[in-house]
Amino acid sequence: MLNPLEALAQLLREDRRYRREAYVFVFEALSYAQEVLGFGRETVADPGSADEAAQVERHITGQELCEAVRLLAMDQFGLMAKTVLNSWGIRNTGDIGEIVFNLLRIGQMRKTPEDRREDFDDVFDFDEAFRQPFAVES
């Protein structure tokens, strides 16, 4: 089995749509959603083996993760948020879903049976979401 860095490197070679920074940022947004924004519901994760204890995790929805990506990007990059995300290949909320499901495929994220790739589609419009908070009223 590949270690996480090797798995990500292989993923980046196989799917060139997104830069490494996009994957790292989605992980950061997941943590931000859980720890800063308080998103998610607590679930008990199955232990990987009989020797491991069950762990309580905070599961967030696709919509919550998209919102966390938006808020974290605006916090870190301000007016440049959309430009930065676009430069990494993230152009809409569906791209966030593609990244998440790529990470699921290589075993770097977990999902519930209810989670679907489509949960990320059209959560918000990038142009509106990143322009509106900075709009100047006359």
N, C-alpha and C positions, 0 to 999 in steps of 0.2 A: 504494500500500500504506500502511496506517495505521501510525503509529509505535506502540510498545508501550503508551504511556499512553492514546492515542486508542482503540486496540483494546480495552483494559480498560474504558475509559469506555463504549464501545459495548456491550460484553458486560454491564456492570452495568445498562444501560438495558434490554437484551433479556431478561436472566434476573435477576429481583429476589429470588431465593431466598437469595442470599449477599451479605453486605456486602463492601466493598472490603478491609476488614481480614482477612477470611477468605482472600482470594486472596494478600494479602501474607504472611500467616502460613504458608500452605502453601509459598510460596517460601522463607521463612525455615527452615521445617522440612526442606525438601529440602537446603538448604545445611548445616544442623545434622546431618542424617543422613550426609552425605558427609564433612564436615570434622571434626566433633566425635565422632560415633559410629563413623565408619569403615565405614558401611554401603555396600554396592554392589560391583559388579564393574566392572573397567575395560573399556571398549569404545572402539573408534575410531569417531568420528563422521565421517560423510561430509562433505567440504567442500561449501559452498554453490555454489562455482564452481571452475573450473579454476585460478583465481588463489589460492584459499585452500588452506592446508595442512590435512591431516587433524588433528583434535585428539583427545586421549585424554580421555574423560569417565568418570565413575563412574555407572553406571546402577543405580538402586535399584528394588526391586519395590514394588508397591502395599502389600503387607503391611509392608515396611520403612518406607515413608513414613508409614503410619498409626501405627506405633510411634514414629517420630520426632515426629509431631504430638503424641502423648500425652506423651512425655517432655519435650518443649520446653514444652508448655502447663503441665505440672506444675512445671517449673523456673521459668517466668516468672510464673505466676499462683497457684501453690500450691492451697489449698483452693477457690479461685474458678475453677480451670481449666475445669471443665465449664460453669459459668455463663457465663464469657466466650465460650467456643466456641459455646454455644447462642445467645448474643446476636448472634453473627455469622451464624447459620443452620446451623452445623455441629452436628448432633444425633446423628450416628452415623458409622461409618467409610465408609458408602456416600456420604455427603455429601462426604467428602474425594475420593472417586473422581469425583463429579460436577464438583467444582472442577477437578481435574486434567484431565479430559477437556474441560471448557470452555476451559481454558488451551491444551490441544493444538489445539483447533479454531481458535483465533485465532493459532496459531503461536508461543506463548510457552513451550511445553515440547516435549520430544521423547519418543518412545516407540519401543520395539522392536516387531517384528511379533508377538511373543508377549504383549505387554501387552494386557490387556482391562479394561474398566470393572468387570467382575464381580470382579476381583482385590481390590477394596476392600470388598466386601460382607462384613459380619459378621466382621471381623478381630478385634474385641473388643467387648464390651458397655460402652458409655459409663458407665453407672451403676456397674458393678463396677470398671472401670479407673480411674476418678477418685475413687472412694470408698475402695477397699481400701488404698491406700498410707497413708491417713490414719486408718484405723480404730484405735480405742482398745481395747486388750485389757484385760479385767477380771481 
